[in-house]
């Protein structure tokens, strides 16, 4: 962005991160917290939509004994998939 050579810019950015290591680690932790809350929010909304779909659609409501069990299994499969992504 400033027109400087790559190696000089890489050197300056490395020492910038080294001088401000505490700030980088704090913001990495805060970012991790927001990331975790975001994943939990998405999983919760997805589970709610899945529960409502299974419990309100007539075909599924009559053929599935417990929509909570189906929703929990679905969310467990999704969280297992996240491990491997």
C-alpha positions in Angstrom: 0.0 0.0 0.0 2.9 2.3 0.6 5.1 1.2 -2.4 7.8 -0.3 -0.2 9.5 -3.5 -1.2 8.1 -6.8 0.1 11.0 -7.8 2.4 11.2 -4.3 4.0 7.4 -4.3 4.6 7.5 -7.9 6.0 10.4 -6.9 8.3 8.5 -3.8 9.6 5.3 -5.7 10.1 7.1 -8.5 12.0 8.7 -6.0 14.4 5.4 -4.1 14.7 3.8 -7.4 15.9 6.8 -8.1 18.2 6.6 -4.6 19.8 2.8 -4.9 20.4 2.6 -8.6 21.2 0.4 -8.0 24.2 -2.2 -6.1 22.1 -2.2 -8.8 19.5 -2.8 -11.5 22.0 -5.6 -9.5 23.7 -7.4 -8.9 20.5 -6.9 -12.5 19.4 -8.6 -13.6 22.7 -11.4 -11.1 22.2 -11.8 -12.3 18.6 -11.9 -15.9 19.8 -14.7 -15.1 22.3 -16.8 -13.4 19.6 -16.2 -16.3 17.2 -17.4 -18.8 19.9 -20.5 -16.7 20.7 -21.2 -16.4 17.0 -21.0 -20.2 16.5 -23.2 -20.8 19.5 -25.7 -18.3 18.3 -25.8 -19.9 14.8 -26.1 -23.4 16.3 -28.9 -22.3 18.6 -30.9 -20.6 15.9 -30.4 -23.6 13.6 -31.5 -26.0 16.4 -34.6 -23.8 17.0 -35.5 -23.8 13.3 -35.0 -27.6 13.1 -37.1 -28.2 16.2 -39.9 -26.0 14.9 -39.7 -27.7 11.5 -39.8 -31.2 13.0 -42.6 -30.4 15.5 -44.9 -28.3 13.3 -44.8 -30.1 9.9 -47.6 -32.6 10.0 -45.7 -35.6 8.4 -42.8 -35.3 10.8 -44.9 -34.4 13.9 -46.9 -37.7 13.5 -44.0 -40.0 12.6 -41.3 -38.7 15.0 -41.7 -39.5 18.7 -39.4 -36.8 20.1 -38.3 -33.7 18.1 -35.8 -32.8 20.8 -33.8 -36.0 20.2 -33.7 -35.4 16.5 -32.6 -31.8 17.0 -29.9 -32.8 19.4 -28.6 -35.5 17.1 -28.6 -33.1 14.2 -26.6 -30.5 16.2 -24.1 -33.1 17.4 -23.5 -34.1 13.8 -23.0 -30.4 12.8 -20.5 -29.9 15.7 -18.6 -33.1 14.7 -18.4 -31.8 11.1 -16.9 -28.5 12.4 -14.0 -30.4 14.0 -12.9 -31.7 10.6 -13.3 -28.5 8.7 
